[in-house]
Amino acid sequence: MSTKRGIYRSAAFGLIAALSLTACGGGGDSDSSNPLTGDSADSGGNGKSIVVGSANFPESQLLAEIYSQALESKGLKVTRKFDIGAREVYYDQVVKGGIGVVPEYNGALLSVAVDKNSTATSTEQVNTELKAKLPSSVEILDSATAEDKDSVTVTAETAAKYKLKTIADLKPVAKDMTIGAGSEFKTRTQGGVGLKSVYGVEFGKFQPLDAGAQTTLVKLLKDDEVQAANLYTTDPAIVEDKLVVLEDPKNLFSSQNVTPLVYKSAVDDTAKAALNSVSAKLTTEDLLEMMKKLVNDKEDSSTVAKDWLTSAGLVS
């Protein structure tokens, strides 16, 4: 995800201030100190706490809360370090052992942090490359079928005005348009760089926003302050506001399966099994439904996480 994705973390994730607060709470130690402090690198099977981190947008925080509760259900101690920042910030902390577990999106992890020149697009291709190229201190666990991809999205009115169905259709008109996205989108291969190299699309203006400001981005799009937006495909606003996600026939945005990235020394077999059990159950539909509860129903992320884990039979 472009933030997360980050490509993103597609996002969608309204009421950001409130969600950020609730996502940081909910059981366990919610200490907000530097994730690189403490003894998390030794955690996992020796009674110490596993540090679970997240990126700086609500969906990542929700997934981190799900991971945290799944680990706690197996009797493992967890320290929550949510809302750390974009991948450019938290990735090195995982590699160095300051964070033990973080929810990732496999395609964005590969193209942003591991190999910016990768052309892998499918889940299998992406994970094969990650397993071969990740630093030796970290590894990915099982990927979920749940996927949250970056997109270039427009309003129905803009799509009709310019006859837009695919990203390629933007080429002759993008010079007269503004695209809104997280600030890092501009320089990412699965972002502004790729739009130009893969599709020949160059927008006239770029409106940067904070990675978590999806509600603001949707409002700007609906108000025609921006004419295109990098939204994540689990954003409830896409359905509710009848927005149009432009097709990506050249696969600029690769597979973005939710996948745990772990510091090897931080997780034992019990922890890995707990995280893999989440991946085995989590679907894109589940993720969209949970995001609706966060955004529309204003439920607390810890409650949403627990309800899903219970319904999936992972906690009692």
C-alpha positions as CSV (number, residue, x, y, z in Angstrom):
1,M,0.0,0.0,0.0
2,S,1.1,3.4,-0.6
3,T,1.3,4.0,3.1
4,K,1.2,1.0,4.3
5,R,1.2,0.6,1.9
6,G,1.0,1.0,3.1
7,I,1.0,0.7,-1.6
8,Y,-0.8,1.6,2.1
9,R,-2.6,0.8,3.2
10,S,-5.7,0.8,0.9
11,A,-7.4,3.5,2.5
12,A,-11.6,4.8,4.1
13,F,-10.7,5.0,7.5
14,G,-12.8,7.9,8.7
15,L,-12.9,9.6,12.0
16,I,-9.1,9.3,12.1
17,A,-8.5,11.1,15.3
18,A,-10.9,9.0,17.2
19,L,-9.9,5.8,15.6
20,S,-6.2,6.5,16.2
21,L,-6.9,6.8,19.9
22,T,-9.0,3.7,20.2
23,A,-6.7,1.6,18.0
24,C,-3.9,2.4,20.4
25,G,-5.9,1.0,23.3
26,G,-7.6,-2.2,24.1
27,G,-5.8,-4.6,26.4
28,G,-2.2,-5.2,27.2
29,D,0.5,-2.6,27.5
30,S,-0.2,0.5,25.3
31,D,3.1,2.2,26.2
32,S,3.8,4.8,23.5
33,S,7.5,5.1,24.1
34,N,10.1,4.4,21.4
35,P,9.6,0.9,20.0
36,L,13.3,0.4,19.9
37,T,13.6,0.6,23.7
38,G,13.1,-2.5,25.9
39,D,13.9,-6.1,25.4
40,S,11.4,-7.1,22.7
41,A,14.0,-8.7,20.6
42,D,14.2,-11.6,23.0
43,S,10.4,-12.0,23.4
44,G,8.3,-14.8,22.3
45,G,8.9,-17.9,24.3
46,N,10.7,-16.7,27.4
47,G,8.1,-14.8,29.3
48,K,9.0,-11.4,27.9
49,S,6.6,-9.3,25.9
50,I,6.2,-9.5,22.1
51,V,6.1,-5.9,20.7
52,V,3.3,-5.7,18.1
53,G,3.5,-2.6,16.0
54,S,1.4,-0.9,13.3
55,A,1.6,1.7,10.6
56,N,-0.1,5.1,11.0
57,F,-3.5,4.3,9.6
58,P,-6.5,2.7,11.3
59,E,-6.7,-0.6,9.3
60,S,-3.1,-1.4,10.2
61,Q,-3.9,-0.6,13.8
62,L,-7.0,-2.9,13.7
63,L,-4.9,-5.7,12.2
64,A,-2.3,-5.2,14.9
65,E,-5.0,-5.4,17.6
66,I,-6.2,-8.6,16.1
67,Y,-2.7,-10.0,16.1
68,S,-2.2,-8.8,19.7
69,Q,-5.4,-10.5,21.0
70,A,-4.6,-13.7,19.1
71,L,-1.2,-13.9,20.8
72,E,-2.7,-13.0,24.2
73,S,-5.2,-15.8,23.8
74,K,-2.3,-18.2,23.8
75,G,-0.9,-16.9,27.0
76,L,1.7,-14.7,25.4
77,K,2.5,-11.2,26.7
78,V,2.1,-8.3,24.3
79,T,3.2,-4.7,24.2
80,R,1.3,-2.5,21.7
81,K,3.3,0.1,19.8
82,F,0.7,1.3,17.3
83,D,0.6,4.3,15.0
84,I,4.4,4.3,14.4
85,G,4.5,5.8,11.0
86,A,4.8,4.8,7.3
87,R,6.7,1.7,6.2
88,E,9.8,3.8,5.7
89,V,9.8,4.3,9.5
90,Y,8.7,1.0,11.0
91,Y,10.4,-1.5,8.6
92,D,13.9,-0.9,9.9
93,Q,12.6,-1.2,13.5
94,V,11.4,-4.7,12.7
95,V,14.7,-5.6,11.0
96,K,16.6,-4.4,14.1
97,G,14.3,-6.2,16.6
98,G,12.6,-3.2,18.2
99,I,9.3,-4.5,16.9
100,G,8.5,-8.2,17.0
101,V,5.4,-8.4,14.8
102,V,3.7,-6.0,12.4
103,P,0.8,-6.5,9.9
104,E,2.1,-6.0,6.4
105,Y,0.8,-6.0,2.8
106,N,3.0,-8.3,0.9
107,G,3.2,-6.5,-2.4
108,A,3.9,-3.1,-0.8
109,L,6.5,-4.7,1.5
110,L,8.4,-6.1,-1.5
111,S,8.3,-3.1,-3.8
112,V,8.8,-0.4,-1.2
113,A,11.2,-1.9,1.4
114,V,12.8,-4.9,-0.1
115,D,13.2,-4.6,-3.9
116,K,12.0,-1.5,-5.6
117,N,12.7,-3.0,-9.0
118,S,10.6,-6.2,-8.5
119,T,8.0,-7.0,-11.1
120,A,6.2,-9.7,-9.1
121,T,2.5,-9.3,-9.1
122,S,0.8,-12.4,-7.9
123,T,0.6,-13.5,-4.2
124,E,2.9,-16.5,-5.0
125,Q,5.4,-14.5,-6.9
126,V,5.5,-11.8,-4.3
127,N,5.9,-14.2,-1.4
128,T,8.6,-16.2,-3.1
129,E,10.7,-13.1,-3.7
130,L,10.1,-11.9,-0.1
131,K,11.3,-15.2,1.3
132,A,14.4,-15.0,-0.8
133,K,15.3,-11.3,-0.3
134,L,14.2,-10.3,3.2
135,P,17.1,-9.7,5.7
136,S,18.0,-12.8,7.7
137,S,16.6,-11.3,10.9
138,V,13.0,-11.3,9.7
139,E,10.5,-13.5,7.9
140,I,7.0,-13.4,6.6
141,L,4.4,-15.9,7.9
142,D,1.3,-17.1,6.1
143,S,-0.6,-14.6,3.9
144,A,-4.3,-14.1,4.3
145,T,-6.6,-14.1,1.4
146,A,-7.6,-10.7,2.7
147,E,-6.3,-8.0,0.5
148,D,-6.3,-4.2,0.6
149,K,-4.8,-2.8,-2.6
150,D,-4.0,0.7,-3.6
151,S,-6.1,2.2,-6.3
152,V,-6.6,5.3,-8.4
153,T,-10.2,6.2,-7.7
154,V,-12.4,8.9,-9.1
155,T,-16.0,10.1,-8.7
156,A,-18.7,8.7,-11.0
157,E,-19.0,12.2,-12.4
158,T,-15.4,12.4,-13.3
159,A,-15.4,8.9,-14.8
160,A,-18.4,9.9,-17.0
161,K,-16.9,13.3,-18.0
162,Y,-13.6,11.8,-19.2
163,K,-14.8,8.3,-20.1
164,L,-12.6,6.7,-17.6
165,K,-12.6,2.9,-17.0
166,T,-8.9,2.1,-16.6
167,I,-5.8,4.0,-15.3
168,A,-4.6,4.1,-18.9
169,D,-7.6,6.3,-19.8
170,L,-6.1,9.0,-17.7
171,K,-3.2,9.6,-20.0
172,P,-4.7,12.4,-22.1
173,V,-6.5,14.2,-19.3
174,A,-4.3,13.7,-16.1
175,K,-2.4,16.9,-16.9
176,D,-5.5,18.9,-16.1
177,M,-6.2,17.0,-12.9
178,T,-5.0,16.8,-9.3
179,I,-4.4,13.5,-7.5
180,G,-4.5,13.3,-3.7
181,A,-2.6,10.7,-1.8
182,G,-0.3,10.0,1.1
183,S,2.9,12.1,0.6
184,E,5.0,9.0,0.0
185,F,2.9,7.9,-3.0
186,K,4.6,10.5,-5.2
187,T,8.0,8.8,-5.2
188,R,6.9,5.2,-5.0
189,T,7.1,2.7,-7.9
190,Q,3.6,1.6,-7.0
191,G,2.6,5.3,-7.1
192,G,3.5,8.4,-9.0
193,V,6.6,6.9,-10.5
194,G,4.8,3.8,-11.8
195,L,1.9,5.8,-13.1
196,K,4.3,7.6,-15.4
197,S,6.6,4.7,-16.4
198,V,3.8,2.0,-16.7
199,Y,0.9,4.1,-18.0
200,G,2.4,7.3,-19.2
201,V,0.1,9.2,-16.7
202,E,1.4,12.4,-15.2
203,F,-1.0,14.5,-13.1
204,G,-0.9,18.2,-13.3
205,K,-0.8,18.5,-9.5
206,F,-0.1,16.3,-6.5
207,Q,-2.0,17.0,-3.2
208,P,-0.1,15.2,-0.4
209,L,-1.9,14.2,2.8
210,D,-1.1,12.3,5.9
211,A,-1.2,8.5,5.4
212,G,-4.3,8.2,7.8
213,A,-6.3,11.1,6.3
214,Q,-8.6,9.0,4.2
215,T,-11.7,10.8,5.3
216,T,-10.2,14.1,4.3
217,L,-9.1,12.6,1.0
218,V,-12.6,11.3,0.2
219,K,-14.1,14.7,1.0
220,L,-11.6,16.4,-1.3
221,L,-12.5,14.0,-4.0
222,K,-16.2,14.5,-3.6
223,D,-15.8,18.3,-3.5
224,D,-13.7,18.1,-6.7
225,E,-10.7,19.7,-4.9
226,V,-8.8,16.6,-6.2
227,Q,-10.0,14.7,-9.3
228,A,-8.4,11.4,-8.4
229,A,-7.4,9.8,-5.2
230,N,-5.2,6.9,-4.0
231,L,-7.8,5.1,-1.9
232,Y,-7.5,1.6,-0.5
233,T,-9.9,-0.9,-1.8
234,T,-11.4,-1.8,1.6
235,D,-12.5,1.8,2.0
236,P,-16.3,1.8,2.7
237,A,-16.6,5.2,1.0
238,I,-16.0,3.5,-2.4
239,V,-19.3,1.7,-2.1
240,E,-21.2,4.3,-0.1
241,D,-20.3,7.2,-2.3
242,K,-20.4,5.2,-5.6
243,L,-16.8,6.0,-6.4
244,V,-15.1,4.4,-9.4
245,V,-12.0,2.4,-8.9
246,L,-10.1,2.5,-12.2
247,E,-9.0,-0.9,-13.5
248,D,-5.3,-1.6,-13.4
249,P,-4.8,-3.9,-16.5
250,K,-1.0,-3.6,-16.3
251,N,-0.9,-4.6,-12.7
252,L,0.9,-1.5,-11.4
253,F,-0.4,-2.3,-8.0
254,S,0.7,-5.8,-7.0
255,S,-1.0,-8.3,-4.7
256,Q,-1.5,-6.8,-1.3
257,N,-2.3,-9.7,1.0
258,V,-2.3,-9.1,4.7
259,T,0.8,-10.9,6.0
260,P,2.6,-10.9,9.3
261,L,6.2,-9.7,9.2
262,V,8.1,-10.9,12.2
263,Y,11.5,-10.5,13.8
264,K,12.5,-14.2,14.0
265,S,13.9,-14.1,17.6
266,A,10.7,-12.4,18.9
267,V,8.3,-15.2,18.0
268,D,8.3,-18.9,19.0
269,D,6.2,-21.7,17.4
270,T,3.2,-20.8,19.6
271,A,3.2,-17.2,18.4
272,K,3.7,-18.2,14.8
273,A,0.7,-20.6,15.0
274,A,-1.5,-17.9,16.5
275,L,-0.6,-15.5,13.8
276,N,-1.0,-18.0,11.0
277,S,-4.4,-19.0,12.4
278,V,-5.5,-15.4,11.8
279,S,-4.3,-15.5,8.2
280,A,-6.1,-18.7,7.6
281,K,-9.4,-17.1,8.5
282,L,-9.2,-13.5,7.4
283,T,-10.9,-12.5,4.1
284,T,-11.2,-9.3,2.3
285,E,-15.0,-9.3,3.1
286,D,-14.1,-9.6,6.8
287,L,-11.8,-6.7,6.5
288,L,-14.3,-4.5,4.8
289,E,-17.0,-5.4,7.3
290,M,-14.7,-4.5,10.2
291,M,-13.7,-1.2,8.6
292,K,-17.4,-0.4,8.3
293,K,-17.8,-1.0,12.0
294,L,-14.9,1.3,12.7
295,V,-15.9,4.1,10.3
296,N,-19.7,4.0,10.3
297,D,-20.6,2.5,13.6
298,K,-17.7,4.2,15.5
299,E,-16.9,1.0,17.4
300,D,-13.7,0.6,19.3
301,S,-11.0,-1.3,17.4
302,S,-10.4,-3.6,20.3
303,T,-14.0,-4.6,20.4
304,V,-14.1,-5.1,16.6
305,A,-11.0,-7.2,16.8
306,K,-12.4,-9.4,19.6
307,D,-15.7,-9.8,17.9
308,W,-14.0,-11.0,14.7
309,L,-11.7,-13.4,16.5
310,T,-14.6,-14.8,18.4
311,S,-16.7,-15.3,15.2
312,A,-13.7,-16.9,13.5
313,G,-13.4,-19.4,16.4
314,L,-10.0,-18.2,17.3
315,V,-10.8,-17.0,20.8
316,S,-13.6,-18.0,23.2
